[in-house]
Amino acid sequence: MLVVAGAVLATVLVWVIGEPLLGHDLVVVSPGQPAMDLGLAEIAFVALASSLLGWAALAILERVTTRALTIWTIAALVVLAVSFLPFAGVETSGGSKVVLALTHIAVAAVLIPGLRRSAG
């Protein structure tokens, strides 16, 4: 649970530095959708949900295969890579895209090594 909390905290720190301190307004516009302001609650919720899903996936894999850690790590890296695809289809400033990308990296940077250490 500490790893999940750490991943959420890292993401919140990126948001705090990026939006209030540096002034990158995290408002994204997807084609055919209304503008969405990604505030602290939204950022923290997505970080928490994705961290819990990652933790659950590792726990399930550990019950069904002896190669759980390898499979989970590869899957986590693939999910991280795929998480950047929506950036191509949204309209927002370059700085905002960087802050959003860093939130994805922050979750992965804490979650992947943290859960790998606690696995098994």
Backbone as CSV, one residue per row, in Angstrom:
resi,resn,N_x,N_y,N_z,CA_x,CA_y,CA_z,C_x,C_y,C_z
1,MET,0.824,-1.191,0.000,0.000,0.000,0.000,0.874,1.263,0.000
2,LEU,2.063,1.174,0.615,2.967,2.324,0.620,3.422,2.689,-0.788
3,VAL,3.597,1.684,-1.627,4.013,1.945,-3.010,2.906,2.690,-3.755
4,VAL,1.675,2.272,-3.559,0.537,2.950,-4.195,0.448,4.393,-3.704
5,ALA,0.578,4.584,-2.408,0.542,5.941,-1.855,1.690,6.779,-2.413
6,GLY,2.860,6.178,-2.546,4.007,6.890,-3.107,3.784,7.299,-4.548
7,ALA,3.159,6.420,-5.336,2.873,6.739,-6.734,1.890,7.902,-6.838
8,VAL,0.875,7.889,-5.981,-0.101,8.993,-5.983,0.580,10.284,-5.538
9,LEU,1.378,10.216,-4.494,2.079,11.404,-4.002,3.016,11.980,-5.067
10,ALA,3.750,11.118,-5.767,4.656,11.589,-6.820,3.879,12.311,-7.914
11,THR,2.732,11.776,-8.269,1.907,12.392,-9.302,1.353,13.735,-8.836
12,VAL,0.916,13.788,-7.594,0.409,15.043,-7.032,1.519,16.099,-7.022
13,LEU,2.727,15.709,-6.673,3.843,16.654,-6.675,4.117,17.206,-8.073
14,VAL,4.054,16.336,-9.079,4.238,16.798,-10.459,3.148,17.801,-10.812
15,TRP,1.907,17.495,-10.442,0.799,18.411,-10.736,0.999,19.749,-10.029
16,VAL,1.374,19.711,-8.751,1.563,20.943,-7.979,2.654,21.806,-8.593
17,ILE,3.727,21.191,-9.020,4.805,21.954,-9.653,4.366,22.468,-11.023
18,GLY,3.688,21.615,-11.786,3.321,21.975,-13.152,2.199,22.975,-13.282
19,GLU,1.137,22.801,-12.491,-0.002,23.696,-12.677,0.070,24.945,-11.786
20,PRO,-0.023,24.833,-10.484,-0.028,26.073,-9.692,1.305,26.822,-9.707
21,LEU,2.416,26.103,-9.628,3.705,26.802,-9.526,4.212,27.321,-10.870
22,LEU,4.190,26.471,-11.909,4.704,26.892,-13.215,3.625,27.479,-14.119
23,GLY,2.359,27.311,-13.739,1.269,27.940,-14.471,0.808,27.228,-15.725
24,HIS,1.096,25.933,-15.853,0.593,25.176,-17.004,-0.819,24.699,-16.690
25,ASP,-1.794,25.342,-17.323,-3.193,25.002,-17.084,-3.498,23.675,-17.768
26,LEU,-3.811,22.660,-17.002,-4.031,21.328,-17.557,-5.469,21.167,-18.031
27,VAL,-5.788,21.902,-19.065,-7.088,21.796,-19.721,-6.831,21.166,-21.075
28,VAL,-7.507,20.030,-21.322,-7.322,19.321,-22.590,-8.639,19.293,-23.344
29,VAL,-8.538,19.349,-24.655,-9.706,19.287,-25.522,-9.501,18.132,-26.480
30,SER,-10.395,17.153,-26.378,-10.384,16.024,-27.302,-11.400,16.301,-28.395
31,PRO,-11.144,15.826,-29.615,-12.099,16.063,-30.705,-13.508,15.585,-30.343
32,GLY,-14.473,16.468,-30.511,-15.873,16.139,-30.251,-16.255,16.116,-28.781
33,GLN,-15.363,16.507,-27.897,-15.621,16.483,-26.459,-15.471,17.895,-25.892
34,PRO,-16.150,18.177,-24.794,-15.930,19.481,-24.152,-14.552,19.521,-23.487
35,ALA,-14.059,20.700,-23.253,-12.765,20.864,-22.585,-12.826,20.241,-21.195
36,MET,-11.728,19.615,-20.807,-11.654,18.968,-19.502,-10.486,19.566,-18.722
37,ASP,-10.792,20.120,-17.550,-9.761,20.672,-16.678,-9.298,19.564,-15.739
38,LEU,-8.039,19.177,-15.867,-7.495,18.103,-15.042,-6.912,18.696,-13.768
39,GLY,-7.754,18.762,-12.767,-7.351,19.304,-11.475,-6.714,18.246,-10.600
40,LEU,-6.417,18.627,-9.392,-5.749,17.736,-8.449,-6.550,16.459,-8.205
41,ALA,-7.859,16.585,-8.038,-8.691,15.408,-7.758,-8.644,14.409,-8.909
42,GLU,-8.743,14.905,-10.132,-8.709,14.005,-11.296,-7.354,13.324,-11.430
43,ILE,-6.302,14.089,-11.255,-4.941,13.544,-11.373,-4.710,12.483,-10.300
44,ALA,-5.081,12.791,-9.054,-4.882,11.844,-7.955,-5.731,10.593,-8.140
45,PHE,-6.971,10.761,-8.610,-7.844,9.606,-8.818,-7.277,8.656,-9.864
46,VAL,-6.832,9.192,-10.985,-6.290,8.341,-12.052,-5.018,7.643,-11.574
47,ALA,-4.177,8.354,-10.840,-2.955,7.738,-10.310,-3.307,6.618,-9.335
48,LEU,-4.283,6.856,-8.467,-4.698,5.836,-7.504,-5.302,4.628,-8.207
49,ALA,-6.227,4.873,-9.129,-6.892,3.769,-9.830,-5.896,2.931,-10.628
50,SER,-5.010,3.576,-11.359,-4.048,2.816,-12.160,-3.059,2.068,-11.272
51,SER,-2.681,2.657,-10.151,-1.766,1.981,-9.223,-2.426,0.752,-8.605
52,LEU,-3.678,0.893,-8.200,-4.392,-0.249,-7.621,-4.599,-1.357,-8.645
53,LEU,-4.899,-0.977,-9.885,-5.042,-1.985,-10.944,-3.727,-2.706,-11.196
54,GLY,-2.639,-1.959,-11.191,-1.328,-2.585,-11.374,-1.001,-3.541,-10.254
55,TRP,-1.294,-3.144,-9.043,-1.053,-3.988,-7.876,-1.908,-5.256,-7.955
56,ALA,-3.177,-5.102,-8.303,-4.079,-6.255,-8.435,-3.605,-7.197,-9.539
57,ALA,-3.172,-6.631,-10.646,-2.691,-7.477,-11.753,-1.486,-8.302,-11.316
58,LEU,-0.570,-7.687,-10.579,0.594,-8.427,-10.096,0.169,-9.525,-9.124
59,ALA,-0.758,-9.217,-8.227,-1.227,-10.217,-7.259,-1.882,-11.403,-7.965
60,ILE,-2.667,-11.139,-8.986,-3.311,-12.222,-9.746,-2.261,-13.043,-10.471
61,LEU,-1.330,-12.377,-11.123,-0.283,-13.108,-11.839,0.546,-13.977,-10.901
62,GLU,0.810,-13.493,-9.711,1.590,-14.272,-8.749,0.873,-15.560,-8.349
63,ARG,-0.440,-15.566,-8.438,-1.207,-16.764,-8.092,-1.275,-17.772,-9.233
64,VAL,-1.060,-17.315,-10.471,-1.282,-18.208,-11.614,-0.020,-18.576,-12.389
65,THR,1.094,-17.910,-12.115,2.303,-18.238,-12.880,3.554,-17.980,-12.050
66,THR,4.587,-18.733,-12.352,5.864,-18.527,-11.675,6.650,-17.382,-12.308
67,ARG,6.232,-16.919,-13.464,6.911,-15.826,-14.174,6.156,-14.503,-14.017
68,ALA,5.437,-14.377,-12.918,4.568,-13.219,-12.696,5.321,-11.898,-12.789
69,LEU,6.463,-11.810,-12.163,7.183,-10.538,-12.123,7.642,-10.105,-13.514
70,THR,8.126,-11.041,-14.293,8.562,-10.722,-15.656,7.377,-10.292,-16.517
71,ILE,6.304,-11.059,-16.464,5.112,-10.743,-17.261,4.543,-9.395,-16.843
72,TRP,4.445,-9.162,-15.536,3.877,-7.916,-15.038,4.738,-6.713,-15.428
73,THR,6.044,-6.853,-15.312,6.934,-5.739,-15.647,6.813,-5.366,-17.118
74,ILE,6.793,-6.354,-17.986,6.636,-6.088,-19.424,5.281,-5.428,-19.678
75,ALA,4.233,-5.951,-19.059,2.893,-5.375,-19.239,2.855,-3.941,-18.723
76,ALA,3.483,-3.683,-17.587,3.488,-2.329,-17.025,4.199,-1.350,-17.955
77,LEU,5.294,-1.770,-18.546,6.022,-0.906,-19.480,5.222,-0.665,-20.760
78,VAL,4.508,-1.686,-21.212,3.650,-1.525,-22.395,2.512,-0.554,-22.077
79,VAL,1.890,-0.704,-20.903,0.816,0.210,-20.508,1.342,1.642,-20.425
80,LEU,2.532,1.815,-19.871,3.126,3.151,-19.817,3.294,3.721,-21.225
81,ALA,3.838,2.939,-22.128,4.043,3.421,-23.496,2.710,3.774,-24.162
82,VAL,1.715,2.929,-23.999,0.399,3.164,-24.609,-0.281,4.385,-23.980
83,SER,0.033,4.675,-22.731,-0.611,5.809,-22.060,-0.246,7.148,-22.698
84,PHE,0.803,7.173,-23.496,1.194,8.412,-24.165,0.441,8.635,-25.484
85,LEU,-0.211,7.632,-26.016,-0.907,7.767,-27.298,-1.981,8.860,-27.306
86,PRO,-2.777,9.006,-26.252,-3.803,10.063,-26.299,-3.253,11.474,-26.455
87,PHE,-1.983,11.698,-26.114,-1.417,13.042,-26.251,-1.445,13.520,-27.697
88,ALA,-1.406,12.608,-28.633,-1.419,12.987,-30.046,-2.777,13.543,-30.469
89,GLY,-3.850,13.135,-29.779,-5.192,13.527,-30.203,-5.845,14.611,-29.384
90,VAL,-5.137,15.185,-28.429,-5.744,16.237,-27.608,-5.093,17.571,-27.895
91,GLU,-5.866,18.611,-27.682,-5.347,19.969,-27.857,-5.084,20.570,-26.481
92,THR,-3.860,20.962,-26.274,-3.445,21.680,-25.076,-2.062,22.237,-25.355
93,SER,-1.560,23.036,-24.459,-0.240,23.630,-24.693,0.851,22.579,-24.570
94,GLY,1.988,22.888,-25.147,3.127,21.987,-25.065,3.559,21.757,-23.631
95,GLY,3.552,22.814,-22.823,3.918,22.686,-21.416,2.957,21.792,-20.654
96,SER,1.683,21.910,-20.970,0.688,21.062,-20.314,0.875,19.600,-20.699
97,LYS,1.201,19.358,-21.962,1.465,17.976,-22.389,2.678,17.404,-21.657
98,VAL,3.690,18.231,-21.447,4.879,17.771,-20.710,4.502,17.422,-19.275
99,VAL,3.726,18.278,-18.623,3.320,18.007,-17.244,2.502,16.718,-17.184
100,LEU,1.571,16.548,-18.110,0.763,15.324,-18.121,1.631,14.090,-18.370
101,ALA,2.580,14.196,-19.279,3.489,13.063,-19.536,4.295,12.742,-18.284
102,LEU,4.724,13.774,-17.580,5.492,13.549,-16.355,4.653,12.897,-15.263
103,THR,3.338,13.143,-15.256,2.497,12.448,-14.272,2.478,10.947,-14.565
104,HIS,2.443,10.584,-15.834,2.473,9.166,-16.209,3.802,8.541,-15.788
105,ILE,4.869,9.260,-16.051,6.203,8.757,-15.706,6.358,8.656,-14.193
106,ALA,5.801,9.604,-13.457,5.902,9.579,-11.994,5.249,8.333,-11.412
107,VAL,4.059,7.991,-11.905,3.388,6.775,-11.427,4.264,5.562,-11.716
108,ALA,4.727,5.460,-12.941,5.535,4.293,-13.324,6.856,4.243,-12.565
109,ALA,7.477,5.386,-12.356,8.783,5.430,-11.690,8.709,4.960,-10.244
110,VAL,7.571,5.142,-9.615,7.402,4.671,-8.240,6.818,3.259,-8.233
111,LEU,5.796,3.042,-9.046,5.045,1.792,-9.002,5.856,0.589,-9.487
112,ILE,6.515,0.708,-10.617,7.202,-0.459,-11.178,8.316,-0.949,-10.260
113,PRO,9.277,-0.121,-9.890,10.318,-0.661,-8.991,9.772,-1.003,-7.602
114,GLY,8.810,-0.224,-7.117,8.255,-0.488,-5.787,7.541,-1.816,-5.698
115,LEU,6.687,-2.107,-6.674,5.972,-3.378,-6.661,6.897,-4.542,-7.006
116,ARG,7.908,-4.302,-7.810,8.884,-5.371,-8.104,9.615,-5.780,-6.815
117,ARG,9.965,-4.798,-5.990,10.659,-5.111,-4.733,9.770,-5.846,-3.743
118,SER,8.480,-5.508,-3.762,7.570,-6.117,-2.787,6.935,-7.416,-3.280
119,ALA,7.206,-7.793,-4.517,6.576,-8.979,-5.109,7.077,-10.258,-4.432
120,GLY,6.206,-11.257,-4.524,6.599,-12.584,-4.084,6.327,-12.831,-2.649
